[in-house]
Amino acid sequence: MVDLTYELSFKGVASPTLRAAFVDCELGTGVGTTWVRCTHDAVREIIARIDEFGLELLDVRLIAEHRPSDG
C-alpha cells in the first residue's frame, strides 16, 4: 500500500509563531525556505494557509511512501 504525502515549500524561514500555524504537519527549513509535509487530504488547506499568511509558494511535490502490507 502507498501513502501519498505532499511537500510544499515557501520562501523564507518560518518564525516560531508561523511554525505554530503548521503544528499539525511536519515542518523543516532549508536555505531561505521552509517546507511543510502533509497528507493528500490536507494539501488544499495548507496551500490556503500559505496564501493567508501572504507567503510565496515555491513548490509542491508529491512524495510516495510505501507502507508495509499486512500478511
Phi and psi in degrees as a GROMACS rama.xvg file:
@    title "Ramachandran Plot"
@    xaxis  label "Phi"
@    yaxis  label "Psi"
@TYPE xy
-118.969  130.975  VAL-2
-95.325  135.18  ASP-3
-99.7095  123.595  LEU-4
-124.157  139.693  THR-5
-108.575  144.67  TYR-6
-119.33  120.672  GLU-7
-113.074  135.99  LEU-8
-121.423  146.973  SER-9
-135.854  159.62  PHE-10
-71.9054  135.793  LYS-11
100.967  158.175  GLY-12
-98.1664  123.721  VAL-13
-63.9518  132.123  ALA-14
-75.3447  166.339  SER-15
-56.3926  -36.299  PRO-16
-66.098  -44.031  THR-17
-67.7974  -37.0106  LEU-18
-57.7546  -35.8189  ARG-19
-63.2485  -26.4904  ALA-20
-74.2203  -14.8666  ALA-21
-119.485  28.4435  PHE-22
-62.1422  -22.8946  VAL-23
-84.8977  5.83458  ASP-24
-129.052  163.465  CYS-25
-79.5234  135.161  GLU-26
-135.811  141.802  LEU-27
-150.096  172.046  GLY-28
-129.623  152.703  THR-29
-125.842  -161.564  GLY-30
-74.9629  104.121  VAL-31
71.7411  12.9986  GLY-32
-138.274  161.904  THR-33
-129.362  140.473  THR-34
-119.84  149.583  TRP-35
-128.417  130.472  VAL-36
-108.435  134.292  ARG-37
-147.773  169.344  CYS-38
-77.5243  165.621  THR-39
-57.0591  -40.103  HIS-40
-64.6494  -25.4713  ASP-41
-99.898  -5.63448  ALA-42
-60.3485  -40.6717  VAL-43
-65.6879  -39.645  ARG-44
-63.6903  -41.2269  GLU-45
-67.0152  -40.9953  ILE-46
-60.7408  -40.7994  ILE-47
-63.2668  -41.2139  ALA-48
-62.5569  -45.0373  ARG-49
-58.2971  -43.6497  ILE-50
-65.3074  -43.4513  ASP-51
-59.1162  -35.1272  GLU-52
-83.5165  -0.759928  PHE-53
71.2012  26.8245  GLY-54
-86.719  153.366  LEU-55
-91.7284  108.274  GLU-56
-70.5366  125.174  LEU-57
-100.261  -37.7217  LEU-58
-159.955  148.109  ASP-59
-131.316  122.412  VAL-60
-124.937  143.292  ARG-61
-93.8033  129.911  LEU-62
-117.261  122.565  ILE-63
-96.3874  122.215  ALA-64
-116.848  130.354  GLU-65
-86.6916  135.945  HIS-66
-108.87  135.28  ARG-67
-60.8466  138.886  PRO-68
-87.1826  150.746  SER-69
-78.5551  127.358  ASP-70
